Amino acid sequence: MSQVRCWRRADVVPRTHTTDAETLTPARTRSLAPPQQQGRPAGVRCRAAAPHDPLPAAAAAAAMAAGRPPMQRDAREITSLLLQLSRLDVRPHNQFLEEALAVVQEQLPTLGAAELCACMRALASWGYAPPAPQLAALEARSLEAIARGGFSPKQLSEMAWCLAQLGLRQRPLLPVILTGVESAMRTPSPSDPKPIPAEALADVIWAAARLQHEPLDAAWLAAFFETSRPRMREFTPSQSARTLWALARLQVVPPALWMESFLAAALAGLRGLDIKSLSLTLWALATLCGLGAQKPTRGWLAAFEGHAELYVRQLATAPRRPPRCGRCRS
């Protein structure tokens, strides 16, 4: 159950109600849709937010700013506003998004990599795929910026994550992103020996697997394994799990040295594994071992089994969720 903030342009103070919102990675969304779009009659209001628990000032300012007609705003301000709303877990209604994206499309030549990433990141966090003409325009501008070297490796991986989160398969942008990331992995900048963060490495391989972009080039995979293996301890447990899941989804068997580094890093970060990362890791291991990958030792499996038992006990003793109200879904 997640707290959803409902907001309409006529409202000054947002109101809250509870709903079963779809979980997006990594955040939950709070809908700003009108009541008619939320399964409630137009005249039914959700319970008002408690006076002692007001909406944070930043959220209120962003919500009030969102009420202004977007045609009166600059495209850079719009992309910044969309990103701020997504970070506050506030989702504008579709009409507002359509108007905002129309302004962004008109001023695309003025936007750089940071603004394009901010716009796509916000849309991906809400699961809102732009209409075909606007999506094509955003991709064309992104391709132009990538060709000019305007995207950093981190921004390239972020765009790949956005495409995967929105489920946009067979798009011309992903192959160009993968080529750019491969180039960065092979020829790092002398001033920055680690140009691609561990998060970016995990995002780009996860995006390729999520979009079923296969087969990946052997040279690309070799560069990925060579770059990621010595930095395996920099991956968070969630990033490690997503990386191994991606390899299993793509049916790519990692080299033995890479698997040794992964297993050692996963065991060291075992306490940080949540139940989702744990299940992804075990499923990926079972799949890859069936394809001939190096198997973990008995001690490694025993440690993971013990960690899994803790979650099973927690689930068994967790209180049941009370029934929902059919009227306001609380």
C-alpha positions as CSV (number, residue, x, y, z in Angstrom):
1,M,0.0,0.0,0.0
2,S,1.5,3.3,-1.0
3,Q,0.4,6.8,-0.1
4,V,-0.8,8.6,-3.2
5,R,-1.0,12.4,-3.4
6,C,-4.0,13.5,-5.5
7,W,-3.9,17.0,-6.9
8,R,-6.1,19.0,-9.2
9,R,-5.3,22.5,-10.6
10,A,-8.1,24.0,-8.5
11,D,-6.7,22.6,-5.3
12,V,-4.4,24.6,-3.2
13,V,-3.5,21.9,-0.7
14,P,-3.0,18.4,-2.1
15,R,-5.0,15.6,-0.5
16,T,-4.0,12.0,0.1
17,H,-5.6,8.6,-0.2
18,T,-4.2,5.1,-0.3
19,T,-4.1,3.0,-3.4
20,D,-2.3,-0.1,-4.7
21,A,0.0,1.7,-7.1
22,E,2.2,-0.3,-9.4
23,T,5.7,-0.4,-8.2
24,L,8.2,1.1,-10.6
25,T,11.9,0.8,-10.4
26,P,13.1,2.4,-8.2
27,A,10.2,4.6,-6.9
28,R,6.5,4.4,-6.4
29,T,4.3,6.9,-8.1
30,R,1.7,9.2,-6.6
31,S,-1.0,10.0,-9.0
32,L,-2.1,13.5,-9.8
33,A,-4.9,12.3,-12.0
34,P,-8.4,13.8,-11.6
35,P,-10.8,11.7,-9.5
36,Q,-12.6,10.4,-12.6
37,Q,-9.3,8.8,-13.7
38,Q,-8.7,7.2,-10.3
39,G,-11.8,5.0,-10.0
40,R,-13.6,7.5,-7.8
41,P,-16.8,9.5,-8.4
42,A,-16.1,13.1,-9.2
43,G,-17.9,14.3,-6.0
44,V,-16.0,12.0,-3.7
45,R,-12.9,13.5,-2.0
46,C,-10.2,11.6,-0.3
47,R,-9.5,12.3,3.3
48,A,-7.5,15.5,3.8
49,A,-3.9,15.4,4.7
50,A,-3.3,15.7,8.4
51,P,-2.3,19.2,9.6
52,H,0.7,17.8,11.4
53,D,1.9,15.9,8.3
54,P,1.7,18.6,5.5
55,L,3.1,18.1,2.0
56,P,6.8,19.2,2.0
57,A,7.4,22.7,0.9
58,A,9.2,21.6,-2.2
59,A,6.4,19.3,-3.2
60,A,3.8,22.1,-2.7
61,A,5.9,24.5,-4.7
62,A,6.3,22.0,-7.5
63,A,2.6,21.2,-7.5
64,M,1.6,24.9,-7.7
65,A,4.2,25.4,-10.5
66,A,2.7,22.5,-12.4
67,G,-0.7,24.3,-12.4
68,R,0.6,27.1,-14.6
69,P,0.0,26.6,-18.3
70,P,3.1,24.9,-19.6
71,M,3.0,26.9,-22.9
72,Q,4.1,29.9,-20.8
73,R,7.2,28.1,-19.6
74,D,10.7,27.3,-21.0
75,A,11.5,23.8,-22.1
76,R,14.5,23.6,-19.8
77,E,12.3,24.6,-16.9
78,I,9.7,22.0,-17.9
79,T,12.3,19.2,-17.9
80,S,13.6,20.3,-14.6
81,L,10.0,20.4,-13.2
82,L,9.2,17.0,-14.5
83,L,12.3,15.5,-12.9
84,Q,11.6,17.2,-9.5
85,L,8.0,15.9,-9.5
86,S,9.3,12.4,-10.3
87,R,11.7,12.6,-7.4
88,L,8.9,13.6,-5.1
89,D,6.9,10.6,-6.4
90,V,4.2,12.9,-7.8
91,R,2.7,12.0,-11.2
92,P,0.9,14.7,-13.2
93,H,-2.2,13.8,-15.1
94,N,-1.8,12.9,-18.8
95,Q,-3.2,16.2,-20.1
96,F,-0.5,18.1,-18.3
97,L,2.2,15.8,-19.6
98,E,0.9,16.1,-23.2
99,E,1.0,19.9,-23.0
100,A,4.5,19.9,-21.4
101,L,5.9,17.5,-24.0
102,A,4.4,19.7,-26.8
103,V,6.5,22.6,-25.5
104,V,9.6,20.4,-25.1
105,Q,9.2,19.2,-28.7
106,E,9.0,22.7,-30.0
107,Q,12.3,23.7,-28.2
108,L,14.2,20.4,-28.7
109,P,17.2,22.1,-30.5
110,T,17.9,24.1,-27.3
111,L,18.1,21.0,-25.0
112,G,21.2,19.2,-24.1
113,A,22.0,15.8,-22.7
114,A,21.1,16.7,-19.1
115,E,17.6,18.0,-20.1
116,L,16.9,15.1,-22.4
117,C,17.9,12.6,-19.6
118,A,15.8,14.5,-17.1
119,C,12.7,14.4,-19.3
120,M,13.1,10.7,-20.1
121,R,13.9,9.8,-16.5
122,A,10.7,11.4,-15.3
123,L,8.6,9.8,-17.9
124,A,10.1,6.4,-17.3
125,S,9.6,6.6,-13.6
126,W,5.8,7.2,-14.3
127,G,5.7,4.5,-17.0
128,Y,4.4,7.1,-19.4
129,A,5.5,6.5,-23.0
130,P,5.3,9.7,-25.1
131,P,3.1,9.6,-28.3
132,A,5.0,8.4,-31.4
133,P,5.7,11.8,-32.9
134,Q,7.1,13.2,-29.7
135,L,9.1,10.0,-29.0
136,A,10.6,10.1,-32.4
137,A,11.6,13.8,-32.0
138,L,13.2,13.0,-28.6
139,E,15.2,10.1,-30.1
140,A,16.3,12.2,-33.0
141,R,17.6,14.9,-30.8
142,S,19.3,12.4,-28.5
143,L,21.0,10.7,-31.5
144,E,22.2,14.1,-32.7
145,A,23.7,14.9,-29.3
146,I,25.3,11.5,-28.9
147,A,26.9,11.9,-32.4
148,R,28.5,15.1,-31.2
149,G,29.8,13.5,-28.0
150,G,27.4,15.4,-25.8
151,F,26.4,12.4,-23.7
152,S,28.6,11.0,-20.9
153,P,28.7,7.2,-20.3
154,K,26.5,7.6,-17.3
155,Q,23.9,9.6,-19.3
156,L,24.0,6.9,-22.1
157,S,23.2,4.2,-19.5
158,E,20.5,6.3,-18.1
159,M,18.8,6.7,-21.5
160,A,19.1,2.9,-21.9
161,W,17.4,2.4,-18.5
162,C,14.6,4.7,-19.6
163,L,13.9,2.8,-22.8
164,A,13.8,-0.4,-20.9
165,Q,11.6,0.9,-18.2
166,L,9.1,2.1,-20.8
167,G,9.4,-1.2,-22.7
168,L,10.4,0.6,-26.0
169,R,11.8,-2.3,-28.1
170,Q,13.3,-2.0,-31.6
171,R,14.2,1.6,-31.2
172,P,17.1,3.1,-33.1
173,L,18.5,4.7,-30.0
174,L,19.6,1.6,-28.1
175,P,22.2,0.3,-30.6
176,V,23.8,3.7,-30.7
177,I,23.9,3.8,-26.8
178,L,25.5,0.4,-26.7
179,T,28.1,1.5,-29.2
180,G,28.9,4.6,-27.2
181,V,29.2,2.6,-24.0
182,E,31.5,0.1,-25.6
183,S,33.7,3.0,-26.9
184,A,33.9,4.4,-23.4
185,M,34.8,1.0,-21.9
186,R,37.6,0.5,-24.3
187,T,39.0,4.0,-24.4
188,P,38.6,5.6,-21.0
189,S,39.6,9.2,-20.5
190,P,43.2,9.6,-19.1
191,S,41.8,12.1,-16.6
192,D,39.1,9.7,-15.4
193,P,40.2,6.1,-15.1
194,K,36.7,5.1,-14.1
195,P,34.4,6.9,-16.5
196,I,31.5,4.5,-16.2
197,P,30.1,4.1,-12.7
198,A,29.1,0.7,-11.5
199,E,25.5,1.7,-11.6
200,A,25.8,2.6,-15.2
201,L,27.3,-0.7,-16.1
202,A,24.5,-2.5,-14.3
203,D,21.8,-0.3,-16.0
204,V,23.0,-0.8,-19.5
205,I,23.3,-4.6,-19.4
206,W,19.9,-4.7,-17.6
207,A,18.4,-2.6,-20.3
208,A,19.7,-4.7,-23.1
209,A,18.3,-7.8,-21.4
210,R,14.9,-6.2,-20.6
211,L,14.5,-5.1,-24.2
212,Q,15.7,-8.5,-25.4
213,H,18.4,-6.9,-27.5
214,E,20.2,-10.0,-28.6
215,P,22.6,-11.2,-29.5
216,L,25.0,-8.7,-28.0
217,D,28.3,-8.4,-29.9
218,A,31.1,-10.6,-28.5
219,A,33.4,-7.7,-28.5
220,W,30.9,-5.6,-26.4
221,L,30.6,-8.4,-23.9
222,A,34.3,-8.8,-23.6
223,A,34.7,-5.1,-22.9
224,F,31.9,-5.3,-20.3
225,F,33.5,-8.3,-18.5
226,E,36.9,-6.7,-18.5
227,T,35.6,-3.4,-17.2
228,S,33.2,-4.7,-14.5
229,R,35.3,-7.6,-13.0
230,P,37.8,-5.5,-11.1
231,R,35.1,-3.2,-9.9
232,M,32.7,-5.9,-8.7
233,R,32.9,-4.7,-5.1
234,E,31.6,-1.3,-6.2
235,F,28.3,-2.8,-7.2
236,T,25.4,-2.6,-4.7
237,P,23.7,-6.0,-4.0
238,S,20.8,-4.8,-6.1
239,Q,23.0,-3.9,-9.0
240,S,24.9,-7.2,-8.8
241,A,21.6,-9.1,-8.9
242,R,20.3,-7.2,-11.9
243,T,23.6,-7.7,-13.7
244,L,23.6,-11.5,-13.2
245,W,19.9,-11.6,-14.1
246,A,20.6,-9.8,-17.3
247,L,23.3,-12.2,-18.3
248,A,21.0,-15.1,-17.6
249,R,18.2,-13.5,-19.6
250,L,20.6,-13.0,-22.5
251,Q,21.9,-16.6,-22.0
252,V,25.5,-15.3,-21.8
253,V,27.9,-17.4,-19.8
254,P,30.4,-15.2,-18.0
255,P,34.1,-16.1,-17.9
256,A,35.3,-18.1,-14.9
257,L,37.3,-15.2,-13.5
258,W,34.3,-12.9,-13.7
259,M,32.1,-15.5,-11.9
260,E,34.7,-15.9,-9.1
261,S,34.7,-12.1,-8.6
262,F,30.9,-11.9,-8.7
263,L,30.4,-14.8,-6.2
264,A,33.0,-13.3,-3.8
265,A,31.4,-9.8,-4.0
266,A,27.9,-11.3,-3.6
267,L,28.9,-13.2,-0.5
268,A,30.6,-10.1,1.0
269,G,27.4,-8.1,0.5
270,L,25.0,-10.8,1.5
271,R,23.5,-8.8,4.4
272,G,22.5,-6.0,2.1
273,L,20.5,-8.3,-0.2
274,D,16.7,-7.8,-0.1
275,I,14.3,-10.6,-1.0
276,K,13.9,-9.5,-4.6
277,S,17.7,-9.3,-5.2
278,L,18.1,-12.7,-3.5
279,S,15.6,-14.4,-5.7
280,L,17.0,-12.8,-8.8
281,T,20.5,-13.9,-7.9
282,L,19.5,-17.5,-7.2
283,W,17.4,-17.7,-10.4
284,A,20.2,-16.3,-12.5
285,L,22.7,-18.7,-11.0
286,A,20.5,-21.7,-11.6
287,T,20.0,-20.6,-15.2
288,L,23.7,-19.9,-15.9
289,C,24.9,-23.0,-14.2
290,G,22.6,-25.0,-16.5
291,L,24.4,-23.3,-19.4
292,G,27.8,-24.4,-18.1
293,A,28.8,-21.4,-15.9
294,Q,31.0,-22.0,-12.8
295,K,29.0,-23.2,-9.9
296,P,29.2,-21.7,-6.4
297,T,30.7,-23.7,-3.5
298,R,28.7,-25.5,-0.9
299,G,29.7,-22.9,1.7
300,W,28.4,-20.1,-0.6
301,L,25.1,-21.8,-1.2
302,A,24.7,-22.5,2.6
303,A,25.2,-18.9,3.4
304,F,22.6,-17.8,0.8
305,E,20.2,-20.5,2.0
306,G,20.5,-19.2,5.6
307,H,19.8,-15.7,4.4
308,A,16.8,-16.9,2.5
309,E,15.4,-18.6,5.5
310,L,15.4,-15.3,7.4
311,Y,13.1,-13.8,4.8
312,V,10.8,-16.9,4.8
313,R,10.4,-16.5,8.6
314,Q,9.6,-12.8,8.2
315,L,7.0,-13.5,5.6
316,A,5.4,-16.3,7.7
317,T,5.0,-14.0,10.7
318,A,4.0,-10.9,8.8
319,P,0.5,-9.6,9.7
320,R,-2.1,-9.9,7.0
321,R,-3.1,-6.8,5.2
322,P,-6.6,-5.6,6.2
323,P,-9.4,-5.6,3.6
324,R,-9.6,-2.5,1.5
325,C,-12.5,-0.1,1.4
326,G,-14.3,-0.5,-1.9
327,R,-15.2,3.1,-2.2
328,C,-11.9,5.0,-1.6
329,R,-9.6,2.0,-1.9
330,S,-8.0,2.7,1.5
